[in-house]
Amino acid sequence: MRDDVDELADRWAAAGMSSQVIARLELSKRAARIGGLFEQAMKVELTAIGLTYAEFDVLAALSRGGPPHRLRPSELTRSLFLTSGGTSNVLQRLTNDGYVVREIDENDGRSRWVRLTENGQSVTDLAMAASMRVHKDLLAGVNEQNVRQAADALRDVLSVIGKRR
């Protein structure tokens, strides 16, 4: 079975690129294409719920931490690879929508917490269900063993290149 990236690889080979370089390009192109397809499908689902992808990321990060579902803004920035300004903008929208509240840290008045509200947990649950549907739908027809092998192989790649960034 061939895909669009195979056609590119044929052109790269015809242009004289080495097989090692082509394999690296194929990896990055396929990873980007897969990520883009998931993100595109998620954006459709999230828009129906009234969320952006960045807002979903923040809500999911707060939710997965377990009760009391709170993190510091700096922790969100680091874990989600956002800028501090980007995090601030997303948190402002989520606060305005009533999905999060900002609370003063009782132990350090200079510090704040961002906590998921009950409404925030409800919308996060809807968004997580949408995410599960998207992943199930997009991967329908892909052998589960192939999914596992691809996930494991990408972990190996990411563990090396992720340390460099």
ZILINUR-V392210 format. One record per residue. N is the residue number from 1. SS is DSSP state (h for helix, s for strand, l for the rest). PHI is phi in whole degrees, -180 to 180 (NA if undefined). OMEGA is omega in whole degrees, 0 to 359 (999 if undefined). Layout:
<<N	SS	PHI	OMEGA> <N	SS	PHI	OMEGA>>
This chain:
<<1	l	NA	181> <2	l	-111	177> <3	l	-130	181> <4	h	-61	181> <5	h	-69	176> <6	h	-61	178> <7	h	-64	176> <8	h	-63	181> <9	h	-61	177> <10	h	-61	179> <11	h	-67	179> <12	h	-64	179> <13	h	-64	180> <14	h	-64	179> <15	l	-83	175> <16	l	97	178> <17	l	-70	179> <18	l	-73	180> <19	h	-63	179> <20	h	-66	178> <21	h	-65	180> <22	h	-61	180> <23	h	-61	179> <24	h	-66	178> <25	h	-65	178> <26	h	-60	179> <27	h	-59	183> <28	h	-67	179> <29	h	-66	180> <30	h	-68	179> <31	h	-62	179> <32	h	-65	181> <33	h	-64	179> <34	h	-63	178> <35	h	-59	179> <36	h	-64	178> <37	h	-65	177> <38	h	-65	181> <39	h	-63	179> <40	h	-61	180> <41	h	-66	179> <42	h	-66	180> <43	h	-60	178> <44	h	-62	181> <45	h	-64	183> <46	h	-69	177> <47	h	-60	179> <48	h	-64	179> <49	h	-88	180> <50	l	95	181> <51	l	-119	168> <52	l	-92	178> <53	h	-62	180> <54	h	-65	178> <55	h	-64	177> <56	h	-60	179> <57	h	-57	180> <58	h	-66	180> <59	h	-62	180> <60	h	-65	179> <61	h	-64	178> <62	h	-66	182> <63	h	-69	186> <64	h	-71	177> <65	l	-74	181> <66	l	76	180> <67	l	-55	8> <68	l	-89	177> <69	l	55	180> <70	s	-142	176> <71	s	-146	173> <72	l	-81	178> <73	h	-54	180> <74	h	-65	178> <75	h	-67	177> <76	h	-64	180> <77	h	-57	181> <78	h	-66	187> <79	h	-72	183> <80	h	-105	179> <81	l	58	175> <82	l	-100	170> <83	l	-82	179> <84	h	-64	177> <85	h	-66	177> <86	h	-63	178> <87	h	-61	181> <88	h	-60	180> <89	h	-64	180> <90	h	-64	180> <91	h	-63	178> <92	h	-63	179> <93	h	-65	181> <94	h	-66	176> <95	h	-67	179> <96	h	-60	180> <97	l	-82	178> <98	l	81	181> <99	l	-91	176> <100	s	-138	170> <101	s	-127	176> <102	s	-104	183> <103	s	-125	176> <104	s	-75	175> <105	s	-74	183> <106	l	-64	180> <107	l	-88	182> <108	s	-150	185> <109	s	-60	179> <110	s	-83	186> <111	s	-107	180> <112	s	-129	172> <113	s	-114	169> <114	s	-114	183> <115	s	-122	177> <116	s	-71	176> <117	l	-89	177> <118	h	-61	175> <119	h	-62	178> <120	h	-63	178> <121	h	-66	179> <122	h	-63	180> <123	h	-71	176> <124	h	-65	178> <125	h	-61	177> <126	h	-62	182> <127	h	-67	178> <128	h	-67	177> <129	h	-63	177> <130	h	-64	179> <131	h	-62	179> <132	h	-63	178> <133	h	-63	180> <134	h	-60	181> <135	h	-65	178> <136	h	-65	181> <137	h	-65	183> <138	h	-68	182> <139	l	-95	177> <140	l	-59	180> <141	l	93	176> <142	l	-92	180> <143	l	-56	182> <144	h	-59	178> <145	h	-65	177> <146	h	-66	177> <147	h	-61	181> <148	h	-62	181> <149	h	-65	179> <150	h	-66	179> <151	h	-62	180> <152	h	-67	180> <153	h	-65	179> <154	h	-68	175> <155	h	-60	180> <156	h	-60	180> <157	h	-65	183> <158	h	-65	180> <159	h	-64	178> <160	h	-85	186> <161	h	-77	178> <162	h	-66	179> <163	h	-71	183> <164	h	-85	186> <165	l	-103	999>>
